[in-house]
Amino acid sequence: MTVSRYIATLRAHIGHDLLMLPGVTGVVHDDAGRVLLARRGDNGRWSLPAGVVDPGEQPADAVVREVWEETGVRVVVDRIAGLATHPVVYPNGDACEYLNVWFRCRPVGGQARADGDESTEVAWFAPDELPELNEWARLRLDTATMPGDVAWFARPGERHPGLCRPDAL
């Protein structure tokens, strides 16, 4: 997996210790109601396109960039769908906690394709034909399809299972 220069510099100082990072996710639905998923290069699981916000970058710009880099699909952001923190421990032992903002997006160009690094496979899935997704991916997908324009967030004291698992990539 490609690591940004910024994170690599931080890791050189702190090793595998916990980093708090800003992250984004694109929940992309096409006109047929299908959702765009990518098979992750680090663990082989299907998930939503996601990544880290670079220093000086706005979250909406980051999600457009991340979806393009990982899937080859150009998107526009329709709305914020939710935000939450979640812990992750990567296969190499790096610990992170992301403050993730997920956006409901729609495709406007490009062609679905894997980048060969962060994604090994990319595909559109009908809602009733989704592959196995972990609770973190399900939370973002489900809340992005809720009606209305209100973003989901964990209410004070709420403990959603998708937010608590360190393997929740």
C-alpha positions in Angstrom: 0.0 0.0 0.0 1.3 3.4 -0.9 2.0 5.6 2.2 2.1 9.3 1.9 5.4 11.1 2.5 3.7 12.9 5.5 2.8 9.6 7.2 6.1 8.0 6.4 7.9 10.9 8.1 5.7 10.6 11.2 6.2 6.8 11.2 10.0 7.3 11.1 9.7 9.1 14.4 7.1 7.0 16.2 7.3 3.5 14.7 4.1 1.5 14.9 2.6 3.6 17.7 -0.9 5.1 17.4 -1.5 7.9 14.9 -4.7 9.9 14.8 -5.4 10.7 11.1 -8.1 12.4 9.1 -9.7 10.0 6.6 -12.5 10.0 3.9 -14.6 7.4 2.3 -16.6 7.5 -1.0 -19.9 5.7 -1.1 -20.5 5.8 -4.8 -23.9 4.9 -6.3 -24.6 4.8 -10.0 -27.9 5.6 -11.7 -28.9 1.9 -11.5 -28.4 2.0 -7.7 -25.3 -0.2 -7.7 -22.4 0.6 -5.3 -18.7 0.8 -6.2 -16.5 -1.4 -4.2 -12.7 -2.2 -4.3 -10.9 -5.3 -3.1 -8.2 -4.0 -0.8 -4.6 -4.7 -1.7 -3.5 -5.1 1.9 -6.0 -7.7 3.2 -8.0 -8.8 0.1 -11.4 -7.7 1.6 -14.0 -5.8 -0.4 -14.5 -2.3 0.9 -15.5 1.2 0.0 -12.9 3.4 -1.6 -11.2 5.4 1.2 -8.0 7.1 2.2 -6.2 9.8 4.2 -6.7 13.5 3.8 -3.3 15.1 2.8 -2.1 18.2 4.7 -3.7 21.3 3.1 -6.4 19.2 1.4 -10.1 19.6 2.0 -12.0 16.3 2.8 -14.3 16.6 -0.3 -11.3 17.0 -2.5 -9.6 14.1 -0.8 -12.5 11.7 -1.4 -12.7 12.7 -5.1 -8.9 12.0 -5.4 -9.1 8.7 -3.5 -12.0 7.3 -5.4 -10.2 8.2 -8.7 -6.8 6.7 -7.6 -8.3 3.5 -6.3 -11.0 2.8 -8.8 -10.5 4.9 -12.0 -14.0 6.4 -11.5 -14.5 10.2 -11.4 -17.1 11.3 -8.9 -18.9 14.4 -7.6 -19.8 14.7 -4.0 -23.6 14.9 -3.3 -23.4 15.2 0.5 -21.7 14.2 3.7 -23.2 10.9 4.8 -21.6 10.4 8.2 -18.5 10.8 10.4 -16.9 8.8 13.2 -13.6 7.6 14.5 -12.5 4.0 14.2 -9.3 2.2 15.1 -7.2 0.2 12.6 -4.1 -2.0 13.1 -2.5 -2.7 9.7 -0.8 -6.1 8.8 2.6 -4.5 9.4 1.6 -3.4 13.0 1.0 0.3 12.3 -1.8 1.5 14.6 -4.1 4.3 13.5 -7.3 5.9 14.6 -9.1 7.7 11.8 -11.6 10.5 12.1 -13.4 9.4 8.9 -15.9 11.5 7.0 -17.9 9.5 4.4 -19.5 11.1 1.5 -22.4 10.0 -0.8 -21.0 10.4 -4.3 -22.1 9.7 -7.9 -20.0 8.8 -10.9 -19.5 11.3 -13.7 -16.8 9.6 -15.8 -13.9 7.2 -15.9 -13.9 3.5 -16.1 -13.8 1.1 -13.1 -10.4 -0.5 -12.8 -8.0 -1.5 -10.0 -4.8 0.4 -9.4 -2.9 -2.8 -8.6 -1.7 -1.5 -5.3 -4.4 -0.2 -3.0 -7.0 -2.1 -5.0 -6.7 -5.4 -6.8 -10.2 -5.6 -8.1 -13.0 -3.0 -8.6 -16.6 -3.7 -9.4 -20.2 -2.3 -9.2 -22.6 -4.3 -7.1 -26.4 -4.3 -6.9 -27.6 -3.9 -3.3 -28.8 -7.5 -3.1 -25.6 -8.9 -4.6 -23.0 -7.4 -2.3 -20.0 -9.4 -1.3 -19.2 -9.9 2.4 -18.5 -6.6 4.0 -17.3 -6.0 7.6 -19.3 -3.9 10.1 -17.3 -0.7 9.4 -18.1 -0.9 5.7 -21.7 -1.8 6.3 -22.1 1.2 8.6 -20.8 3.7 6.0 -22.8 2.1 3.2 -26.1 1.9 5.2 -25.9 5.4 6.5 -25.1 6.8 3.0 -28.3 5.4 1.7 -30.5 6.8 4.4 -33.0 9.3 3.1 -32.5 13.0 3.8 -29.5 15.2 4.1 -28.6 14.7 7.8 -25.2 13.1 8.3 -25.0 10.1 10.6 -22.7 10.3 13.7 -22.4 8.3 16.9 -24.5 9.9 19.5 -22.8 10.5 22.9 -22.3 7.1 24.6 -23.3 5.2 21.4 -21.1 2.2 20.7 -21.7 0.9 17.2 -19.9 -2.5 16.6 -18.3 -1.1 13.4 -16.5 1.6 15.3 -14.8 -0.6 17.9 -12.8 -3.3 16.1 -9.2 -2.7 15.4 -9.4 -4.9 12.3 -12.2 -2.7 10.8 -10.5 -1.8 7.5 
